[in-house]
Amino acid sequence: MKAQLLPEDFIVQMAEVIKLIGHPQRLRILEYLDIYGESPVGEIVDGVHAPQGAISQQLNRMRLHGIIERRQCGRQMFYKIVSPNAVIILNCLREKYEKMKG
């Protein structure tokens, strides 16, 4: 079956997601949330081994663009992925890595 051009609106939507998650720290956060599910900021910081300020900034950027969402429970903020497109892209990267390592 011959590949066809994707619809323009889909290309634009996916390009926005790729642009947002195209930062190594944001990709690592996304990967962490995909593996561990909804998590508090402190666990994300520990899991991706980065300063809390940097992680909070990246979480906020992804939240503002609809990749993740947050909820507050007491004094803690919990984050989870809400964009299936971000997970699809992450899974493509995983698949590519598995093929590369043999």
C-alpha positions as CSV (number, residue, x, y, z in Angstrom):
1,M,0.0,0.0,0.0
2,K,1.4,3.3,-1.0
3,A,1.8,6.0,1.6
4,Q,-0.4,9.1,1.2
5,L,0.1,12.7,2.4
6,L,-1.3,13.3,5.9
7,P,-4.1,15.9,6.3
8,E,-2.7,19.4,7.0
9,D,-4.5,19.8,10.3
10,F,-3.0,16.6,11.6
11,I,0.5,17.6,10.5
12,V,0.1,21.0,12.3
13,Q,-1.2,19.3,15.5
14,M,1.6,16.7,15.6
15,A,4.2,19.4,14.8
16,E,3.1,21.3,17.9
17,V,3.4,18.2,20.1
18,I,6.8,17.3,18.6
19,K,8.0,20.9,19.2
20,L,6.9,20.8,22.8
21,I,8.3,17.4,23.8
22,G,11.4,17.9,21.6
23,H,13.5,19.0,24.7
24,P,15.4,16.2,26.4
25,Q,14.2,17.1,29.9
26,R,10.5,17.2,28.7
27,L,11.0,13.9,27.0
28,R,12.4,12.4,30.1
29,I,9.5,13.7,32.2
30,L,7.0,12.4,29.7
31,E,8.8,9.0,29.8
32,Y,8.6,8.9,33.6
33,L,4.9,9.8,33.7
34,D,4.2,7.2,31.0
35,I,5.9,4.4,33.0
36,Y,4.8,5.4,36.5
37,G,1.5,7.1,35.9
38,E,0.3,10.1,37.8
39,S,3.0,11.3,40.1
40,P,3.8,14.1,42.5
41,V,6.5,16.6,41.5
42,G,9.0,15.3,44.1
43,E,8.9,11.8,42.6
44,I,9.3,13.2,39.1
45,V,12.3,15.3,40.2
46,D,13.9,12.2,41.8
47,G,13.0,10.0,38.9
48,V,14.5,12.2,36.2
49,H,17.5,13.4,38.4
50,A,17.1,17.1,37.7
51,P,16.6,20.3,39.8
52,Q,13.1,20.9,41.0
53,G,13.0,24.4,39.5
54,A,13.8,23.1,36.1
55,I,11.3,20.3,36.3
56,S,8.6,22.6,37.5
57,Q,9.2,24.9,34.6
58,Q,9.0,22.0,32.1
59,L,5.9,20.6,33.7
60,N,4.2,24.0,33.5
61,R,5.1,24.4,29.9
62,M,3.7,21.0,28.9
63,R,0.6,21.7,31.1
64,L,-0.1,25.0,29.4
65,H,0.0,23.3,26.0
66,G,-2.3,20.4,27.0
67,I,0.3,17.6,27.1
68,I,-0.1,16.9,30.8
69,E,-2.5,18.0,33.5
70,R,-2.2,18.6,37.2
71,R,-4.3,18.2,40.3
72,Q,-3.6,19.3,43.8
73,C,-4.0,17.0,46.8
74,G,-3.2,18.8,50.0
75,R,0.1,20.6,49.4
76,Q,1.3,18.3,46.6
77,M,0.8,18.7,42.9
78,F,0.3,15.5,40.9
79,Y,0.9,15.4,37.1
80,K,-0.3,12.9,34.4
81,I,-0.2,12.7,30.7
82,V,-3.4,13.6,28.9
83,S,-2.1,13.8,25.3
84,P,-2.3,10.5,23.5
85,N,-0.2,12.0,20.6
86,A,2.7,12.6,23.0
87,V,2.6,9.0,24.1
88,I,2.4,7.8,20.4
89,I,5.6,9.8,19.7
90,L,7.3,8.5,22.8
91,N,6.4,4.9,21.7
92,C,7.9,5.5,18.3
93,L,11.1,6.6,19.9
94,R,11.1,3.5,22.1
95,E,10.5,1.3,19.0
96,K,13.3,2.9,17.1
97,Y,15.7,2.5,20.1
98,E,14.8,-1.2,20.4
99,K,15.5,-1.8,16.7
100,M,18.8,0.1,16.9
101,K,20.1,-1.9,19.8
102,G,19.4,-5.1,18.0
